[in-house]
Amino acid sequence: MTEQHADCELDTRGLRCPEPVMMLHRQLRKMQVGEVVALLATDPATLRDVPQFCEFLPHRLIASLNQDDDYRFWIEKGERP
């Protein structure tokens, strides 16, 4: 898989649940609709939490990449209904 485009990168490596998702939520609030954030994480809970976060809120999980204990997600900010 090739690297995805991202307008900003959020490095949460070393942090545990719920901090990565809380930081993601805070970052997305600062961004414009359609912008993409790349989330870097090492917490295995993000494999479950990030897709659920995107499903619950109006954001789109564009791609994810898992290599050993390194997880990457590309999330596009959605528009609130």
N, CA, C and O atoms as a Tinker XYZ file with bonds, in Angstrom:
   324  protein
     1  N      0.848000   -1.178000    0.000000    73     2
     2  CA     0.000000    0.000000    0.000000    64     1     3
     3  C      0.892000    1.239000    0.000000    63     2     4     5
     4  O      1.860000    1.314000    0.757000    81     3
     5  N      0.565000    2.200000   -0.843000    73     3     6
     6  CA     1.325000    3.432000   -0.870000    64     5     7
     7  C      0.829000    4.370000    0.226000    63     6     8     9
     8  O     -0.292000    4.239000    0.718000    81     7
     9  N      1.690000    5.323000    0.598000    73     7    10
    10  CA     1.303000    6.304000    1.617000    64     9    11
    11  C      0.110000    7.102000    1.118000    63    10    12    13
    12  O      0.039000    7.465000   -0.056000    81    11
    13  N     -0.803000    7.364000    1.998000    73    11    14
    14  CA    -1.973000    8.169000    1.706000    64    13    15
    15  C     -1.642000    9.641000    1.939000    63    14    16    17
    16  O     -0.732000    9.974000    2.698000    81    15
    17  N     -2.388000   10.508000    1.278000    73    15    18
    18  CA    -2.259000   11.948000    1.502000    64    17    19
    19  C     -2.810000   12.290000    2.879000    63    18    20    21
    20  O     -3.805000   11.708000    3.312000    81    19
    21  N     -2.179000   13.221000    3.564000    73    19    22
    22  CA    -2.689000   13.719000    4.844000    64    21    23
    23  C     -2.357000   15.203000    4.961000    63    22    24    25
    24  O     -1.267000   15.640000    4.594000    81    23
    25  N     -3.316000   15.968000    5.478000    73    23    26
    26  CA    -3.095000   17.392000    5.718000    64    25    27
    27  C     -2.312000   17.607000    7.010000    63    26    28    29
    28  O     -1.624000   18.617000    7.157000    81    27
    29  N     -2.412000   16.669000    7.939000    73    27    30
    30  CA    -1.634000   16.733000    9.173000    64    29    31
    31  C     -1.457000   15.321000    9.714000    63    30    32    33
    32  O     -2.150000   14.386000    9.312000    81    31
    33  N     -0.519000   15.196000   10.627000    73    31    34
    34  CA    -0.214000   13.900000   11.231000    64    33    35
    35  C     -0.347000   14.024000   12.744000    63    34    36    37
    36  O      0.095000   15.006000   13.340000    81    35
    37  N     -0.954000   13.029000   13.349000    73    35    38
    38  CA    -1.136000   12.998000   14.796000    64    37    39
    39  C     -0.452000   11.742000   15.327000    63    38    40    41
    40  O     -0.885000   10.624000   15.048000    81    39
    41  N      0.615000   11.934000   16.090000    73    39    42
    42  CA     1.406000   10.819000   16.607000    64    41    43
    43  C      0.970000   10.507000   18.038000    63    42    44    45
    44  O      1.243000   11.275000   18.960000    81    43
    45  N      0.299000    9.387000   18.210000    73    43    46
    46  CA    -0.158000    8.968000   19.544000    64    45    47
    47  C      0.568000    7.697000   19.989000    63    46    48    49
    48  O      0.124000    7.019000   20.915000    81    47
    49  N      1.670000    7.379000   19.337000    73    47    50
    50  CA     2.416000    6.172000   19.706000    64    49    51
    51  C      2.823000    6.239000   21.169000    63    50    52    53
    52  O      3.291000    7.271000   21.650000    81    51
    53  N      2.637000    5.121000   21.876000    73    51    54
    54  CA     2.980000    5.041000   23.288000    64    53    55
    55  C      1.812000    5.380000   24.209000    63    54    56    57
    56  O      1.875000    5.117000   25.410000    81    55
    57  N      0.762000    5.953000   23.664000    73    55    58
    58  CA    -0.414000    6.290000   24.477000    64    57    59
    59  C     -1.423000    5.149000   24.446000    63    58    60    61
    60  O     -1.502000    4.403000   23.470000    81    59
    61  N     -2.189000    5.022000   25.518000    73    59    62
    62  CA    -3.175000    3.937000   25.643000    64    61    63
    63  C     -4.582000    4.501000   25.597000    63    62    64    65
    64  O     -4.802000    5.691000   25.823000    81    63
    65  N     -5.527000    3.625000   25.301000    73    63    66
    66  CA    -6.946000    3.959000   25.263000    64    65    67
    67  C     -7.348000    4.643000   26.576000    63    66    68    69
    68  O     -6.966000    4.170000   27.647000    81    67
    69  N     -8.084000    5.707000   26.521000    73    67    70
    70  CA    -8.789000    6.333000   25.388000    64    69    71
    71  C     -8.042000    7.509000   24.767000    63    70    72    73
    72  O     -8.609000    8.206000   23.925000    81    71
    73  N     -6.794000    7.754000   25.152000    73    71    74
    74  CA    -6.081000    8.958000   24.711000    64    73    75
    75  C     -5.965000    9.123000   23.188000    63    74    76    77
    76  O     -6.195000   10.229000   22.699000    81    75
    77  N     -5.618000    8.076000   22.408000    73    75    78
    78  CA    -5.511000    8.297000   20.959000    64    77    79
    79  C     -6.802000    8.819000   20.323000    63    78    80    81
    80  O     -6.758000    9.725000   19.491000    81    79
    81  N     -7.934000    8.263000   20.705000    73    79    82
    82  CA    -9.206000    8.696000   20.111000    64    81    83
    83  C     -9.592000   10.088000   20.621000    63    82    84    85
    84  O    -10.149000   10.887000   19.869000    81    83
    85  N     -9.306000   10.378000   21.873000    73    83    86
    86  CA    -9.597000   11.716000   22.393000    64    85    87
    87  C     -8.762000   12.770000   21.658000    63    86    88    89
    88  O     -9.265000   13.843000   21.325000    81    87
    89  N     -7.496000   12.461000   21.408000    73    87    90
    90  CA    -6.631000   13.388000   20.683000    64    89    91
    91  C     -7.076000   13.524000   19.228000    63    90    92    93
    92  O     -7.018000   14.615000   18.660000    81    91
    93  N     -7.519000   12.425000   18.626000    73    91    94
    94  CA    -8.036000   12.461000   17.262000    64    93    95
    95  C     -9.260000   13.368000   17.185000    63    94    96    97
    96  O     -9.374000   14.194000   16.279000    81    95
    97  N    -10.160000   13.210000   18.129000    73    95    98
    98  CA   -11.376000   14.029000   18.162000    64    97    99
    99  C    -11.011000   15.518000   18.274000    63    98   100   101
   100  O    -11.573000   16.350000   17.561000    81    99
   101  N    -10.086000   15.846000   19.154000    73    99   102
   102  CA    -9.635000   17.225000   19.344000    64   101   103
   103  C     -9.007000   17.774000   18.059000    63   102   104   105
   104  O     -9.265000   18.917000   17.681000    81   103
   105  N     -8.186000   16.962000   17.390000    73   103   106
   106  CA    -7.533000   17.394000   16.153000    64   105   107
   107  C     -8.558000   17.653000   15.052000    63   106   108   109
   108  O     -8.473000   18.660000   14.349000    81   107
   109  N     -9.515000   16.760000   14.901000    73   107   110
   110  CA   -10.517000   16.915000   13.846000    64   109   111
   111  C    -11.363000   18.171000   14.044000    63   110   112   113
   112  O    -11.797000   18.776000   13.064000    81   111
   113  N    -11.600000   18.565000   15.267000    73   111   114
   114  CA   -12.367000   19.793000   15.529000    64   113   115
   115  C    -11.665000   21.021000   14.952000    63   114   116   117
   116  O    -12.327000   21.989000   14.576000    81   115
   117  N    -10.336000   20.993000   14.876000    73   115   118
   118  CA    -9.554000   22.128000   14.372000    64   117   119
   119  C     -9.497000   22.162000   12.843000    63   118   120   121
   120  O     -9.090000   23.168000   12.262000    81   119
   121  N     -9.897000   21.084000   12.199000    73   119   122
   122  CA    -9.717000   20.934000   10.766000    64   121   123
   123  C    -10.971000   21.306000    9.989000    63   122   124   125
   124  O    -12.066000   21.402000   10.543000    81   123
   125  N    -10.779000   21.512000    8.692000    73   123   126
   126  CA   -11.883000   21.822000    7.787000    64   125   127
   127  C    -12.457000   20.516000    7.222000    63   126   128   129
   128  O    -11.749000   19.515000    7.108000    81   127
   129  N    -13.738000   20.540000    6.873000    73   127   130
   130  CA   -14.383000   19.387000    6.250000    64   129   131
   131  C    -13.598000   19.002000    4.998000    63   130   132   133
   132  O    -13.254000   19.860000    4.185000    81   131
   133  N    -13.320000   17.715000    4.848000    73   131   134
   134  CA   -12.585000   17.207000    3.693000    64   133   135
   135  C    -11.094000   17.060000    3.922000    63   134   136   137
   136  O    -10.420000   16.384000    3.144000    81   135
   137  N    -10.558000   17.675000    4.974000    73   135   138
   138  CA    -9.135000   17.512000    5.272000    64   137   139
   139  C     -8.893000   16.140000    5.893000    63   138   140   141
   140  O     -9.796000   15.541000    6.479000    81   139
   141  N     -7.673000   15.657000    5.757000    73   139   142
   142  CA    -7.321000   14.305000    6.198000    64   141   143
   143  C     -6.242000   14.379000    7.274000    63   142   144   145
   144  O     -5.263000   15.114000    7.145000    81   143
   145  N     -6.441000   13.603000    8.334000    73   143   146
   146  CA    -5.439000   13.455000    9.380000    64   145   147
   147  C     -4.899000   12.024000    9.333000    63   146   148   149
   148  O     -5.661000   11.068000    9.187000    81   147
   149  N     -3.585000   11.890000    9.459000    73   147   150
   150  CA    -2.951000   10.576000    9.574000    64   149   151
   151  C     -2.695000   10.342000   11.057000    63   150   152   153
   152  O     -1.983000   11.114000   11.698000    81   151
   153  N     -3.267000    9.293000   11.591000    73   151   154
   154  CA    -3.108000    8.943000   13.001000    64   153   155
   155  C     -2.107000    7.801000   13.114000    63   154   156   157
   156  O     -2.271000    6.760000   12.477000    81   155
   157  N     -1.068000    7.997000   13.925000    73   155   158
   158  CA    -0.085000    6.954000   14.199000    64   157   159
   159  C     -0.323000    6.462000   15.612000    63   158   160   161
   160  O     -0.446000    7.271000   16.532000    81   159
   161  N     -0.392000    5.153000   15.804000    73   159   162
   162  CA    -0.689000    4.600000   17.122000    64   161   163
   163  C      0.035000    3.277000   17.328000    63   162   164   165
   164  O      0.456000    2.615000   16.379000    81   163
   165  N      0.163000    2.916000   18.602000    73   163   166
   166  CA     0.728000    1.611000   18.959000    64   165   167
   167  C     -0.228000    0.818000   19.843000    63   166   168   169
   168  O      0.043000   -0.343000   20.151000    81   167
   169  N     -1.321000    1.411000   20.248000    73   167   170
   170  CA    -2.295000    0.743000   21.107000    64   169   171
   171  C     -3.206000   -0.142000   20.248000    63   170   172   173
   172  O     -3.906000    0.375000   19.377000    81   171
   173  N     -3.213000   -1.463000   20.472000    73   171   174
   174  CA    -4.057000   -2.356000   19.678000    64   173   175
   175  C     -5.554000   -2.007000   19.762000    63   174   176   177
   176  O     -6.317000   -2.360000   18.863000    81   175
   177  N     -5.971000   -1.327000   20.816000    73   175   178
   178  CA    -7.378000   -0.945000   20.943000    64   177   179
   179  C     -7.805000    0.017000   19.834000    63   178   180   181
   180  O     -8.995000    0.117000   19.534000    81   179
   181  N     -6.849000    0.730000   19.218000    73   179   182
   182  CA    -7.217000    1.650000   18.143000    64   181   183
   183  C     -7.773000    0.909000   16.933000    63   182   184   185
   184  O     -8.525000    1.486000   16.147000    81   183
   185  N     -7.410000   -0.363000   16.774000    73   183   186
   186  CA    -7.950000   -1.154000   15.659000    64   185   187
   187  C     -9.469000   -1.263000   15.748000    63   186   188   189
   188  O    -10.147000   -1.370000   14.726000    81   187
   189  N     -9.996000   -1.236000   16.950000    73   187   190
   190  CA   -11.435000   -1.272000   17.182000    64   189   191
   191  C    -11.993000    0.136000   17.336000    63   190   192   193
   192  O    -13.043000    0.461000   16.780000    81   191
   193  N    -11.287000    0.970000   18.092000    73   191   194
   194  CA   -11.809000    2.283000   18.468000    64   193   195
   195  C    -11.910000    3.266000   17.310000    63   194   196   197
   196  O    -12.910000    3.975000   17.204000    81   195
   197  N    -10.917000    3.329000   16.445000    73   195   198
   198  CA   -10.933000    4.312000   15.361000    64   197   199
   199  C    -12.074000    4.046000   14.377000    63   198   200   201
   200  O    -12.798000    4.985000   14.047000    81   199
   201  N    -12.273000    2.814000   13.889000    73   199   202
   202  CA   -13.425000    2.582000   13.005000    64   201   203
   203  C    -14.764000    2.891000   13.690000    63   202   204   205
   204  O    -15.667000    3.431000   13.051000    81   203
   205  N    -14.903000    2.560000   14.967000    73   203   206
   206  CA   -16.146000    2.869000   15.688000    64   205   207
   207  C    -16.331000    4.371000   15.830000    63   206   208   209
   208  O    -17.445000    4.873000   15.683000    81   207
   209  N    -15.260000    5.088000   16.113000    73   207   210
   210  CA   -15.301000    6.542000   16.205000    64   209   211
   211  C    -15.790000    7.140000   14.891000    63   210   212   213
   212  O    -16.650000    8.021000   14.890000    81   211
   213  N    -15.248000    6.666000   13.777000    73   211   214
   214  CA   -15.637000    7.181000   12.463000    64   213   215
   215  C    -17.085000    6.839000   12.131000    63   214   216   217
   216  O    -17.786000    7.630000   11.498000    81   215
   217  N    -17.526000    5.673000   12.553000    73   215   218
   218  CA   -18.916000    5.262000   12.303000    64   217   219
   219  C    -19.888000    6.099000   13.133000    63   218   220   221
   220  O    -20.961000    6.466000   12.654000    81   219
   221  N    -19.514000    6.397000   14.367000    73   219   222
   222  CA   -20.381000    7.144000   15.277000    64   221   223
   223  C    -20.466000    8.615000   14.882000    63   222   224   225
   224  O    -21.535000    9.221000   14.947000    81   223
   225  N    -19.338000    9.184000   14.473000    73   223   226
   226  CA   -19.298000   10.589000   14.056000    64   225   227
   227  C    -19.229000   10.642000   12.531000    63   226   228   229
   228  O    -18.980000    9.621000   11.891000    81   227
   229  N    -19.445000   11.804000   11.951000    73   227   230
   230  CA   -19.514000   11.865000   10.480000    64   229   231
   231  C    -18.140000   11.961000    9.810000    63   230   232   233
   232  O    -17.925000   12.829000    8.965000    81   231
   233  N    -17.213000   11.077000   10.183000    73   231   234
   234  CA   -15.889000   11.085000    9.576000    64   233   235
   235  C    -15.701000    9.790000    8.786000    63   234   236   237
   236  O    -16.375000    8.791000    9.038000    81   235
   237  N    -14.774000    9.826000    7.826000    73   235   238
   238  CA   -14.577000    8.662000    6.957000    64   237   239
   239  C    -13.179000    8.097000    7.148000    63   238   240   241
   240  O    -12.181000    8.802000    6.995000    81   239
   241  N    -13.124000    6.823000    7.484000    73   239   242
   242  CA   -11.848000    6.111000    7.565000    64   241   243
   243  C    -11.457000    5.752000    6.134000    63   242   244   245
   244  O    -12.048000    4.867000    5.517000    81   243
   245  N    -10.456000    6.451000    5.625000    73   243   246
   246  CA   -10.039000    6.266000    4.231000    64   245   247
   247  C     -9.216000    4.998000    4.077000    63   246   248   249
   248  O     -9.425000    4.217000    3.150000    81   247
   249  N     -8.276000    4.803000    4.997000    73   247   250
   250  CA    -7.382000    3.645000    4.908000    64   249   251
   251  C     -6.767000    3.375000    6.270000    63   250   252   253
   252  O     -6.727000    4.241000    7.143000    81   251
   253  N     -6.293000    2.153000    6.423000    73   251   254
   254  CA    -5.536000    1.802000    7.620000    64   253   255
   255  C     -4.427000    0.845000    7.210000    63   254   256   257
   256  O     -4.538000    0.113000    6.227000    81   255
   257  N     -3.368000    0.874000    7.985000    73   255   258
   258  CA    -2.214000    0.033000    7.705000    64   257   259
   259  C     -1.680000   -0.469000    9.035000    63   258   260   261
   260  O     -1.421000    0.321000    9.943000    81   259
   261  N     -1.515000   -1.778000    9.152000    73   259   262
   262  CA    -1.014000   -2.391000   10.383000    64   261   263
   263  C      0.274000   -3.132000   10.063000    63   262   264   265
   264  O      0.299000   -4.018000    9.208000    81   263
   265  N      1.350000   -2.757000   10.761000    73   263   266
   266  CA     2.626000   -3.453000   10.617000    64   265   267
   267  C      3.166000   -3.719000   12.004000    63   266   268   269
   268  O      3.559000   -2.796000   12.717000    81   267
   269  N      3.184000   -4.975000   12.380000    73   267   270
   270  CA     3.620000   -5.386000   13.711000    64   269   271
   271  C      2.805000   -4.635000   14.769000    63   270   272   273
   272  O      1.588000   -4.809000   14.841000    81   271
   273  N      3.449000   -3.810000   15.583000    73   271   274
   274  CA     2.740000   -3.055000   16.623000    64   273   275
   275  C      2.585000   -1.587000   16.250000    63   274   276   277
   276  O      2.419000   -0.736000   17.124000    81   275
   277  N      2.638000   -1.290000   14.958000    73   275   278
   278  CA     2.499000    0.079000   14.468000    64   277   279
   279  C      1.222000    0.157000   13.638000    63   278   280   281
   280  O      1.057000   -0.587000   12.672000    81   279
   281  N      0.327000    1.055000   14.017000    73   279   282
   282  CA    -0.960000    1.194000   13.349000    64   281   283
   283  C     -1.073000    2.597000   12.779000    63   282   284   285
   284  O     -0.747000    3.579000   13.446000    81   283
   285  N     -1.538000    2.681000   11.540000    73   283   286
   286  CA    -1.730000    3.971000   10.880000    64   285   287
   287  C     -3.142000    4.025000   10.315000    63   286   288   289
   288  O     -3.642000    3.059000    9.738000    81   287
   289  N     -3.768000    5.179000   10.497000    73   287   290
   290  CA    -5.120000    5.403000   10.006000    64   289   291
   291  C     -5.166000    6.749000    9.296000    63   290   292   293
   292  O     -4.529000    7.707000    9.735000    81   291
   293  N     -5.914000    6.825000    8.205000    73   291   294
   294  CA    -6.139000    8.083000    7.513000    64   293   295
   295  C     -7.631000    8.372000    7.602000    63   294   296   297
   296  O     -8.458000    7.603000    7.111000    81   295
   297  N     -7.963000    9.496000    8.239000    73   295   298
   298  CA    -9.358000    9.835000    8.509000    64   297   299
   299  C     -9.664000   11.184000    7.874000    63   298   300   301
   300  O     -8.945000   12.163000    8.076000    81   299
   301  N    -10.744000   11.214000    7.103000    73   299   302
   302  CA   -11.203000   12.453000    6.475000    64   301   303
   303  C    -12.301000   13.061000    7.328000    63   302   304   305
   304  O    -13.253000   12.382000    7.713000    81   303
   305  N    -12.160000   14.353000    7.622000    73   303   306
   306  CA   -13.174000   15.027000    8.445000    64   305   307
   307  C    -14.463000   15.141000    7.641000    63   306   308   309
   308  O    -14.481000   15.598000    6.497000    81   307
   309  N    -15.542000   14.705000    8.291000    73   307   310
   310  CA   -16.852000   14.777000    7.654000    64   309   311
   311  C    -17.609000   16.011000    8.119000    63   310   312   313
   312  O    -17.169000   16.759000    8.992000    81   311
   313  N    -18.756000   16.188000    7.503000    73   311   314
   314  CA   -19.603000   17.339000    7.826000    64   313   315
   315  C    -20.670000   16.896000    8.820000    63   314   316   317
   316  O    -21.278000   15.836000    8.672000    81   315
   317  N    -20.881000   17.721000    9.826000    73   315   318
   318  CA   -21.921000   17.391000   10.816000    64   317   319
   319  C    -23.288000   17.510000   10.154000    63   318   320   321
   320  O    -23.533000   18.432000    9.377000    81   319
   321  N    -24.181000   16.562000   10.473000    73   319   322
   322  CA   -25.523000   16.607000    9.874000    64   321   323
   323  C    -26.344000   17.782000   10.391000    63   322   324
   324  O    -27.492000   17.959000    9.985000    81   323
